[in-house]
Amino acid sequence: MEKEFYNIEGLELEVDKITADDKEGQRERLSAAFRKIREISGMNRSKFSKWLGIPYRTMQEWELGRRAMPEYVLRLIAYKVIMEKNSGRIGQ
């Protein structure tokens, strides 16, 4: 599958290219970006949900693309991961 880059708060994420430009396509893009951000953190879903204080089921639904994640939430999570990773508190 073709790849594309998605930039969230300065974090360059490589995700599978999604051709749809409708709401479903946007949900898939956010879902793929969220999954990559979690992977960059080095945490599994359970640990990531506890670290962020977000219910596991909510994160699972976002990551699997079954529920739409607000883009501002994705940006906040990306920012937190970037800051914590740069300070050496995660991903080591």
N, C-alpha and C positions, 0 to 999 in steps of 0.2 A: 504494500500500500504506500502511496505517496505521503510524504511528511510535510509539515508546515511548522513555522515558528510562531509562538504566541508569547508576547511580552507582557508580564504582569509585574508591576512595580520594579522593573529593572531585571527581573528574573526571566531569562530567555528559556522557554520550554519548547521542546520538540515533540509534537503530537501528530497522530495520524490526520491527514487532510480530510476535512469534512466539507462536502460540496454544497450541502443545503444551507441556505441563508435565512431560513425561517426560524421560528422559536425552537423547534426541535433541534435544528443544527446548532443554535446558540447554546442550548442546554448540553449538547454533546461536547462542544468546545470547552465549556466551563468544567464539565465532568472530567474530561481528559486533563485539563490544566490542574485541577484539584488533585487528581491522582498523582501527577508528576510532582507537585509540591510536597505531598505526603511522602513520596519516595525520596525526595531530596532531603527531607528531615531525618530519614533513616529509621522512622518508626512504623510499626504496623498500625492497622486501623484502631485497634483497642487502645494502645498507648497514646496515639495521636488524639483520639477523642477525649481521653482523660486530660491530656496536656492542655488542650484548648478549652475544655469545659463544655464540649458540644456532645449531645447524646450520640451514642454509637450508631443507633438506627438511622438518625438524621444524616450522619456522615456517610453511612453505607448507601443510603438512597441517593445522595448527591453524587457519590463516586460512581455508582452504577448508572447514573443518568435517568433514574426513575422519577426524581424530583428536581425541580429547577432551583438552583442555588443563586441567590442574589450576587451580582458581580461585585458589589462593594464588600461583601463578606469574603469573597475570594481574594480581593486586594488586601484586606486586613490580615488574612491568614498568611498570604505571601510575604507581606511586610514583616510579620512576627517571625516567620521562619528565617527570612534573610537576616534579620537583626540577631536572632539567637545563634544562627550558624556562624555569622561573622564574629560574634563574641566568643565562640568556642563552646557554647553551652549545649549544643546539639550537633548530631551528625559526625561525631569524631570516631 
